Amino acid sequence: MVIRATKLRVNAGASGTMHEVSFEVRAGELRAFVGGSDEACREVMSALIAQQAAAREARGARSERDAVGYVRGERGGRYEGLQVGRLLGYAAELGLRDEPVEVRGERVEAMIATLGLGEVRARRLRDLDALARWKVEVGECALLGARDWVVMIEGDEAARKVKLKVLKEVCRGGAVLAISGSAVGLEGVEPVGGAVAVAREVA
């Protein structure tokens, strides 16, 4: 699988200038788009989701489950009252429906251990801090069957490093695009160019 952006129109920020952004991330690669502003990052994420949906519809697979995990790390939504373990269990029921119940349970337990969520497994999403919520979202996408990833990376340097470590452990083998407003904590990750290098101003 390839994560590909082709002439996505994104807002560069406060100036309101529109740019076209193009890049490609192949299976097994972890790359970063550094957008320069939170607004630009959100624009890239939303545009990628829309482009992916359009591609599925073009090939007549509109109802096909998206194999890309989109991790926004945002608050809100209909699952705020669910406990962490219960939410991941529901994700496993959907993504691993062909597996025996015992196997699904083992996968959920393994995911909780990998993400370091053991201490908060009984807590509700609305009571978690930003990093724990982000981890739960990653686990949910993985159990639903994500093979490739588009992930927002925010927070302080320590949180960013933790998130990068999680991506390397959970998303290995897939195409992984980290979207961030800053390169802090993403040292060693090959950029796709970011807003400065790959964006071409649209007249």
Secondary structure by P-SEA (a helix, b strand, c coil): ccccccbbbbbcccccbbbbbbbcccccbbbbbbcccaaaaaaaaaaaaaaaaaaaaaaccccccccbbbbccccccccccccaaaaaaaaaaaaaccccaaaaaaaaaaaaaaaccccccccccccccaaaaaaaaaaaaaaaccccbbbbbbccaaaaaaaaaaaaacccccbbbbbcccccccccccccccccccccccc
